[in-house]
Amino acid sequence: MGDNGRTTVGIVGASGYGGVQLVRMLCEHPKVDLVYLGGDSSAGKSYGDIYPHLAHQVNLTVEAVDIDTIASRCEVVFLGLPNGLACKIAPQLLDRGCLVLDLSADYRLTDMEVYKAWYGSADRADHEVLSKAVYGLPEIYRDRIPHTNLIACPGCYTTSSLLAISPLLKQGLIEPDTLIVDAKSGTSGGGRQGKINLLLAEADSSLAAYGVTRHRHTPELEQVCSDLAGHEVKLQFTPHLIPMVRGILATVYATLRDPGLVREDLRTIYSVFYQNSPWVRVLPNGIYPQTKWACGTNVCYLGLEVDARTNRVIVMSAIDNLIKGQAGQAIQCLNLLKGWEETLGLPKLAFYP
């Protein structure tokens, strides 16, 4: 805790797209002081040199990652690192008394063998640490978040998809083995590193599926869906890259168990399910979400439809992949960890158009 009673916060991996969202929002958060920015490749650089649009607000230099330095300054640490690196740093920070929010996949999967199968990681020695991590999707695990010191922040595709799926499984409304998730993301989801498929000349005026049957968010989705349903669930998940910068639209399809359910019934069920979730908006009948509505906000918009001809429910979910799908959700978890108002310091309104 800082001298002024505010919580001291650091970010490891501050120069990526997730990191810069964290920096921007934490600078405006009324209860925190951002005191440390860490990163190996950008160490020694002024943050204002990396992101000139923040130079007037952020007077910090990116430092080499040093556990003792971080722990001496920070009560809370966000880890915005590539998969396989957070698991090397988090245990050391936890031992020194820090609260850790990991934005990678290292602590999302509860089964280490599943993690190895999908992420190809070498042997890890942090099994006990993994067992204490809480999956940081507040709308589902809000009651668990305040009772841990390690949050595994969900993936962006997973967030948009699970918010669409959860009431269906929790209430037993669908045949779980019929679940199909078709999702589309803007190019910022691929990170800031140079990649051929994310070049303007490659991505513009084109739409393409990728990671078909093998996308790494699949086991994460299935793990939470199985928890909600009370038995093993497998689903079909296909992501697509769409030529825009930010946003995810996930469309979920499933067969209803009760052919008599209509759209109005489902809207009532969803509204009750999310009545205490300030960041979820269940839209009126016949209104379907657009990614632009969520851009720059921590809001998830949900639209519902029932096809009586096929007896399927269709749920559409729109989020900003960098805010509700990443940095904003991490801050939402921080608010719950600290016992603060869940909406504190988070953006509610999009710029439009």
C-alpha positions as CSV (number, residue, x, y, z in Angstrom):
1,M,0.0,0.0,0.0
2,G,1.3,3.4,-0.9
3,D,1.9,6.3,1.5
4,N,-1.4,7.8,0.3
5,G,-3.4,4.7,1.1
6,R,-3.7,3.8,-2.6
7,T,-2.8,0.3,-3.9
8,T,0.5,0.1,-5.7
9,V,0.4,-1.7,-9.0
10,G,2.9,-3.0,-11.6
11,I,2.7,-4.4,-15.1
12,V,5.2,-7.0,-16.5
13,G,4.9,-7.0,-20.2
14,A,3.6,-3.4,-20.5
15,S,4.5,-2.7,-24.1
16,G,2.0,-5.0,-25.8
17,Y,-1.6,-4.2,-26.7
18,G,-2.9,-5.6,-23.5
19,G,-0.3,-3.8,-21.5
20,V,-1.1,-0.4,-23.0
21,Q,-4.8,-0.9,-22.2
22,L,-3.8,-1.6,-18.6
23,V,-1.6,1.4,-18.4
24,R,-4.3,3.7,-19.8
25,M,-7.1,2.5,-17.4
26,L,-4.9,2.1,-14.3
27,C,-3.7,5.7,-14.7
28,E,-7.4,6.8,-14.4
29,H,-8.3,4.3,-11.6
30,P,-9.1,6.3,-8.4
31,K,-7.7,3.7,-6.0
32,V,-4.3,2.7,-7.6
33,D,-0.9,4.1,-8.3
34,L,0.9,2.6,-11.2
35,V,4.5,2.4,-10.0
36,Y,6.3,-0.2,-12.2
37,L,6.4,-1.1,-15.9
38,G,8.5,-4.1,-16.8
39,G,9.7,-5.7,-20.0
40,D,12.9,-7.2,-21.3
41,S,12.8,-6.2,-24.9
42,S,11.8,-2.6,-24.1
43,A,13.8,-2.2,-20.9
44,G,15.4,1.3,-20.6
45,K,12.9,3.0,-22.9
46,S,10.6,5.7,-21.7
47,Y,7.0,4.5,-22.0
48,G,6.2,7.8,-23.7
49,D,8.7,6.8,-26.4
50,I,6.9,3.5,-27.0
51,Y,3.5,5.1,-26.9
52,P,3.8,8.9,-27.6
53,H,0.1,9.5,-27.1
54,L,0.5,8.7,-23.4
55,A,3.7,10.7,-22.8
56,H,1.9,13.6,-21.2
57,Q,0.3,11.2,-18.7
58,V,2.8,8.4,-18.0
59,N,6.2,9.4,-16.7
60,L,7.7,5.9,-16.3
61,T,10.6,4.1,-17.9
62,V,10.2,0.4,-18.7
63,E,12.6,-1.6,-16.5
64,A,14.2,-5.0,-16.7
65,V,12.1,-7.7,-15.0
66,D,13.5,-8.1,-11.5
67,I,11.4,-10.0,-8.9
68,D,12.8,-8.2,-5.9
69,T,12.3,-4.8,-7.4
70,I,8.7,-5.6,-8.3
71,A,7.8,-7.1,-5.0
72,S,9.4,-4.2,-3.1
73,R,7.2,-1.6,-4.9
74,C,4.0,-3.4,-5.9
75,E,1.1,-4.9,-3.9
76,V,-0.6,-6.0,-7.2
77,V,1.2,-7.3,-10.4
78,F,-0.4,-7.8,-13.8
79,L,1.5,-10.3,-16.0
80,G,1.0,-9.6,-19.7
81,L,3.6,-12.2,-20.9
82,P,3.6,-14.8,-23.6
83,N,2.4,-18.3,-22.6
84,G,5.0,-20.2,-20.7
85,L,6.7,-17.3,-19.0
86,A,4.1,-16.2,-16.3
87,C,4.4,-19.6,-14.7
88,K,8.1,-18.9,-14.0
89,I,7.5,-15.5,-12.4
90,A,4.1,-15.8,-10.6
91,P,5.3,-18.3,-7.9
92,Q,8.1,-16.0,-6.9
93,L,5.8,-12.9,-6.7
94,L,3.3,-14.9,-4.7
95,D,6.0,-16.0,-2.3
96,R,6.8,-12.3,-1.7
97,G,3.2,-11.4,-0.9
98,C,2.0,-9.9,-4.2
99,L,-1.4,-10.4,-5.7
100,V,-1.0,-11.6,-9.2
101,L,-3.3,-11.3,-12.2
102,D,-2.0,-13.4,-15.1
103,L,-3.3,-12.5,-18.6
104,S,-1.6,-15.5,-20.3
105,A,-3.0,-19.0,-20.4
106,D,-0.6,-20.4,-17.8
107,Y,-3.1,-20.8,-15.0
108,R,-6.4,-21.0,-16.9
109,L,-6.4,-24.8,-17.3
110,T,-6.7,-26.8,-14.1
111,D,-5.2,-30.0,-15.7
112,M,-1.5,-29.6,-16.3
113,E,-1.5,-32.5,-18.9
114,V,-4.2,-30.6,-20.9
115,Y,-2.1,-27.5,-20.7
116,K,0.9,-29.4,-22.1
117,A,-1.1,-31.0,-24.8
118,W,-2.4,-27.7,-26.2
119,Y,0.5,-25.4,-25.4
120,G,3.4,-27.7,-25.7
121,S,5.1,-26.4,-22.6
122,A,8.0,-28.1,-20.9
123,D,7.6,-29.6,-17.4
124,R,6.4,-27.1,-14.8
125,A,7.1,-27.2,-11.1
126,D,4.2,-25.0,-10.0
127,H,1.5,-27.6,-9.6
128,E,0.6,-26.3,-6.1
129,V,0.4,-22.7,-7.3
130,L,-1.9,-23.8,-10.2
131,S,-4.2,-25.5,-7.8
132,K,-4.8,-22.2,-6.0
133,A,-5.6,-20.1,-9.1
134,V,-9.1,-18.9,-9.7
135,Y,-10.5,-18.4,-13.2
136,G,-11.2,-14.7,-13.5
137,L,-14.5,-14.6,-15.3
138,P,-16.5,-12.5,-12.7
139,E,-19.9,-13.3,-14.1
140,I,-19.4,-17.0,-13.3
141,Y,-16.9,-17.1,-10.5
142,R,-17.5,-13.8,-8.7
143,D,-17.7,-15.5,-5.3
144,R,-14.3,-17.2,-5.6
145,I,-12.3,-14.2,-6.8
146,P,-11.9,-12.4,-3.5
147,H,-10.5,-15.5,-1.8
148,T,-7.3,-16.0,-3.9
149,N,-4.1,-14.2,-4.6
150,L,-3.7,-15.6,-8.2
151,I,-6.2,-14.8,-10.9
152,A,-6.1,-16.6,-14.3
153,C,-7.7,-14.0,-16.6
154,P,-9.7,-15.7,-19.4
155,G,-9.0,-15.5,-23.1
156,C,-10.8,-13.0,-25.3
157,Y,-12.7,-15.6,-27.4
158,T,-13.5,-17.5,-24.3
159,T,-15.0,-14.5,-22.5
160,S,-17.3,-13.6,-25.3
161,S,-18.3,-17.2,-25.9
162,L,-18.9,-18.2,-22.2
163,L,-21.0,-15.2,-21.5
164,A,-23.2,-16.3,-24.3
165,I,-23.2,-20.0,-23.3
166,S,-23.3,-20.0,-19.5
167,P,-27.1,-19.5,-18.8
168,L,-27.9,-22.2,-21.3
169,L,-25.7,-24.8,-19.5
170,K,-26.3,-23.7,-16.0
171,Q,-30.0,-23.9,-16.4
172,G,-29.9,-27.1,-18.5
173,L,-31.6,-25.6,-21.5
174,I,-29.6,-27.2,-24.3
175,E,-28.2,-30.5,-25.5
176,P,-24.5,-29.8,-24.6
177,D,-23.1,-31.9,-27.4
178,T,-24.8,-29.7,-30.0
179,L,-22.8,-26.6,-29.0
180,I,-21.1,-24.7,-31.9
181,V,-19.2,-21.5,-31.4
182,D,-18.4,-19.4,-34.5
183,A,-16.3,-16.3,-33.5
184,K,-14.7,-13.5,-35.3
185,S,-11.9,-11.2,-34.0
186,G,-10.1,-8.0,-35.0
187,T,-6.4,-8.2,-35.8
188,S,-5.3,-6.7,-32.4
189,G,-6.0,-10.1,-30.9
190,G,-2.9,-11.3,-32.6
191,G,-0.7,-9.0,-30.6
192,R,1.8,-6.2,-31.5
193,Q,4.5,-8.4,-32.9
194,G,5.0,-8.4,-36.7
195,K,3.1,-11.3,-38.3
196,I,2.5,-11.8,-42.0
197,N,-1.2,-12.6,-41.7
198,L,-1.8,-9.4,-39.7
199,L,-0.3,-7.1,-42.3
200,L,-2.8,-4.6,-43.8
201,A,-2.1,-6.1,-47.3
202,E,-2.9,-9.6,-46.0
203,A,-5.8,-9.0,-43.7
204,D,-7.7,-6.1,-45.4
205,S,-10.7,-7.0,-47.6
206,S,-10.4,-10.7,-46.4
207,L,-12.1,-13.0,-43.9
208,A,-10.5,-16.3,-42.9
209,A,-10.8,-19.1,-40.4
210,Y,-7.8,-20.2,-38.5
211,G,-6.9,-22.7,-35.7
212,V,-9.8,-24.9,-37.0
213,T,-10.3,-27.8,-34.5
214,R,-7.1,-26.9,-32.7
215,H,-7.4,-23.3,-31.4
216,R,-6.0,-23.1,-27.9
217,H,-9.1,-21.5,-26.4
218,T,-11.0,-24.8,-27.0
219,P,-9.9,-26.6,-23.8
220,E,-10.5,-23.5,-21.8
221,L,-14.0,-23.3,-23.2
222,E,-14.7,-26.9,-22.6
223,Q,-13.3,-26.8,-19.0
224,V,-15.7,-24.0,-17.9
225,C,-18.7,-25.5,-19.9
226,S,-18.1,-28.9,-18.2
227,D,-18.0,-27.1,-14.8
228,L,-21.3,-25.4,-15.6
229,A,-23.0,-28.5,-16.9
230,G,-21.7,-30.8,-14.2
231,H,-20.4,-33.3,-16.7
232,E,-17.8,-33.4,-19.6
233,V,-18.7,-31.1,-22.5
234,K,-17.1,-31.0,-25.9
235,L,-18.0,-28.3,-28.4
236,Q,-17.0,-27.1,-31.8
237,F,-15.1,-23.8,-31.9
238,T,-14.0,-22.0,-35.0
239,P,-12.3,-18.6,-34.9
240,H,-12.0,-16.2,-37.8
241,L,-9.8,-13.1,-38.4
242,I,-11.8,-10.1,-39.7
243,P,-10.3,-6.9,-41.1
244,M,-10.9,-4.5,-38.2
245,V,-8.6,-3.6,-35.3
246,R,-10.7,-4.5,-32.2
247,G,-13.7,-6.4,-31.3
248,I,-15.1,-9.9,-31.1
249,L,-18.5,-11.2,-32.2
250,A,-19.2,-14.8,-31.1
251,T,-22.3,-16.6,-32.4
252,V,-23.3,-19.6,-30.4
253,Y,-25.7,-22.3,-31.7
254,A,-27.2,-25.2,-29.8
255,T,-30.3,-27.5,-29.8
256,L,-32.9,-26.7,-27.1
257,R,-34.1,-29.4,-24.8
258,D,-37.6,-27.9,-24.6
259,P,-39.0,-27.2,-28.1
260,G,-41.6,-24.9,-26.5
261,L,-39.1,-22.3,-25.4
262,V,-39.4,-19.0,-27.3
263,R,-37.2,-15.9,-27.5
264,E,-39.0,-14.1,-24.7
265,D,-38.5,-17.0,-22.3
266,L,-34.8,-17.0,-23.0
267,R,-34.5,-13.2,-22.6
268,T,-36.1,-13.5,-19.2
269,I,-33.7,-16.3,-18.2
270,Y,-30.7,-14.3,-19.3
271,S,-31.8,-11.1,-17.7
272,V,-32.2,-12.9,-14.3
273,F,-28.9,-14.8,-14.7
274,Y,-27.0,-11.5,-15.3
275,Q,-29.0,-9.3,-13.0
276,N,-26.0,-8.7,-10.8
277,S,-23.5,-8.4,-13.6
278,P,-23.0,-4.7,-14.4
279,W,-20.9,-5.4,-17.5
280,V,-23.4,-7.6,-19.3
281,R,-26.3,-6.1,-21.4
282,V,-29.0,-8.4,-22.5
283,L,-30.5,-6.7,-25.6
284,P,-34.2,-6.3,-26.3
285,N,-35.9,-8.8,-28.6
286,G,-34.9,-8.5,-32.2
287,I,-31.8,-6.4,-31.5
288,Y,-28.5,-8.0,-32.3
289,P,-25.2,-6.8,-31.0
290,Q,-22.5,-5.0,-33.0
291,T,-18.8,-4.9,-32.1
292,K,-18.7,-1.1,-32.5
293,W,-21.1,-0.8,-29.5
294,A,-18.5,-2.4,-27.2
295,C,-15.4,-0.8,-28.7
296,G,-13.3,0.8,-25.9
297,T,-15.6,-0.4,-23.2
298,N,-15.8,-3.3,-20.7
299,V,-19.3,-4.1,-21.8
300,C,-20.6,-7.4,-23.3
301,Y,-23.7,-7.1,-25.4
302,L,-25.8,-10.2,-25.8
303,G,-28.5,-10.8,-28.4
304,L,-30.9,-13.8,-28.4
305,E,-32.9,-15.6,-31.1
306,V,-34.8,-18.9,-31.3
307,D,-35.3,-20.8,-34.6
308,A,-38.5,-22.7,-34.1
309,R,-37.9,-24.5,-37.4
310,T,-34.6,-26.1,-36.3
311,N,-35.3,-26.0,-32.5
312,R,-32.0,-24.1,-32.0
313,V,-31.1,-21.2,-29.9
314,I,-28.7,-18.6,-31.4
315,V,-26.9,-16.3,-29.0
316,M,-24.7,-13.4,-30.2
317,S,-22.0,-11.9,-28.0
318,A,-20.0,-8.7,-28.8
319,I,-17.1,-7.4,-26.7
320,D,-13.9,-5.4,-27.1
321,N,-11.2,-8.1,-27.2
322,L,-8.6,-5.9,-25.5
323,I,-10.9,-4.6,-22.7
324,K,-13.6,-7.0,-21.6
325,G,-11.6,-9.7,-23.3
326,Q,-8.3,-8.9,-21.6
327,A,-7.2,-5.8,-19.7
328,G,-10.6,-4.5,-18.6
329,Q,-11.6,-7.8,-17.2
330,A,-8.3,-8.1,-15.3
331,I,-9.1,-4.7,-13.6
332,Q,-12.6,-5.9,-13.0
333,C,-11.1,-8.9,-11.1
334,L,-8.8,-6.5,-9.2
335,N,-11.8,-4.5,-8.1
336,L,-13.4,-7.7,-6.7
337,L,-10.1,-8.8,-5.1
338,K,-9.9,-5.5,-3.2
339,G,-13.5,-5.3,-2.3
340,W,-14.1,-2.2,-4.5
341,E,-17.1,-1.4,-6.7
342,E,-16.9,-3.8,-9.7
343,T,-17.2,-1.0,-12.2
344,L,-14.5,1.2,-10.7
345,G,-12.0,2.7,-13.2
346,L,-13.5,0.9,-16.2
347,P,-14.9,2.5,-19.4
348,K,-18.7,2.2,-19.9
349,L,-19.4,4.1,-23.1
350,A,-18.0,3.6,-26.6
351,F,-16.9,6.2,-29.0
352,Y,-19.4,6.2,-31.8
353,P,-19.4,6.0,-34.8
